[in-house]
Amino acid sequence: MEKNFRPSPNSFKNTFCVFKEQHLDVVKGLRVQFQSKAGSTYYYSDLGMYRISNHWGRLANSKWRLIPLEPETSSKFKLGFASWDDFYPDNAVEQLYYLEVNYVSNTVNYQHKNNPSYDQKAILRTSFETTKKIKQIRNLLGLTSWAKYYDYEDIAVLRQKVVDQLVFTTKTLEEIKLEL
C-alpha cells in the first residue's frame, strides 16, 4: 500500500511561497490529495507541493507567486512546484519583505527575508509598506511624465538612481525626488 504524505491542514495559513512552473505531465500518475473550493488541485510529496491553478498571488491568507516557464505557456491552468523549505511565515506587522528590481525587464517583485538569496542589503518592510513601494516603483519604471521636471541625459540612469534609493534606503519618494 502506498504511503500518503499529507501535511497538516493549517500548515499553509499565513505563508509566503514562490512556486516554479513545471510542465503538466510532471503530475501524471500522481493522486490528487486536495481540491480547493476555488478549483486548485494539490499533490503532496516528501519533497514539496505541486499545485495546479488558474490563480496565483494573494490567496485567502497567503501570498503564493508563480515563476513562469520560459517561454511562457499559454495554458490558463499552471502547475507550480515548491519544496517544503520554500514556505515562509507571513503576517501584517513584521518587516518580512524586501524588493528585487530587474532593470532589463523593468519589473519589481517582493521576496521574503528568509529567502536564502537575501543579501541583507535591501530594506525590510511590512506587507503594507512593500505594496506601497512596489506601486511607486512600477510607476517610475513604466511612466516618463514624472521625469520631465529633472535635467537628465538618460532616463534609464535616472530611473535606476531613484528606484535603488527606494529599495536600499528608508527615504520616501518625495525625499528622493527633492535630492535630485
ZIZI-V735594 format. One record per backbone hydrogen bond with DSSP energy under -1.0 kcal/mol. CO is the residue of the C=O (numbers start at 1). NH is the residue of the N-H. If there is no record, write none. Layout:
co->CO nh->NH
co->CO nh->NH
//
This chain:
co->8 nh->11
co->10 nh->13
co->14 nh->90
co->15 nh->63
co->16 nh->88
co->17 nh->65
co->19 nh->67
co->20 nh->81
co->23 nh->26
co->24 nh->27
co->25 nh->28
co->27 nh->30
co->34 nh->42
co->36 nh->39
co->40 nh->36
co->41 nh->52
co->42 nh->33
co->42 nh->34
co->43 nh->50
co->47 nh->84
co->48 nh->45
co->49 nh->82
co->50 nh->43
co->51 nh->80
co->52 nh->41
co->53 nh->78
co->57 nh->64
co->59 nh->62
co->62 nh->59
co->63 nh->17
co->64 nh->57
co->65 nh->19
co->67 nh->21
co->78 nh->53
co->79 nh->22
co->80 nh->51
co->81 nh->20
co->82 nh->49
co->83 nh->86
co->84 nh->87
co->88 nh->16
co->94 nh->96
co->96 nh->113
co->97 nh->125
co->98 nh->111
co->100 nh->109
co->102 nh->107
co->107 nh->102
co->109 nh->100
co->111 nh->98
co->112 nh->115
co->115 nh->118
co->125 nh->97
co->126 nh->130
co->127 nh->131
co->128 nh->132
co->129 nh->133
co->130 nh->134
co->131 nh->135
co->132 nh->136
co->133 nh->137
co->134 nh->138
co->135 nh->139
co->136 nh->140
co->137 nh->141
co->138 nh->142
co->139 nh->143
co->144 nh->147
co->145 nh->148
co->147 nh->150
co->154 nh->158
co->155 nh->159
co->156 nh->160
co->157 nh->161
co->158 nh->162
co->159 nh->163
co->160 nh->164
co->161 nh->165
co->162 nh->166
co->163 nh->167
co->164 nh->168
co->165 nh->169
co->167 nh->123
co->172 nh->176
co->173 nh->177
co->174 nh->178
co->175 nh->179
//
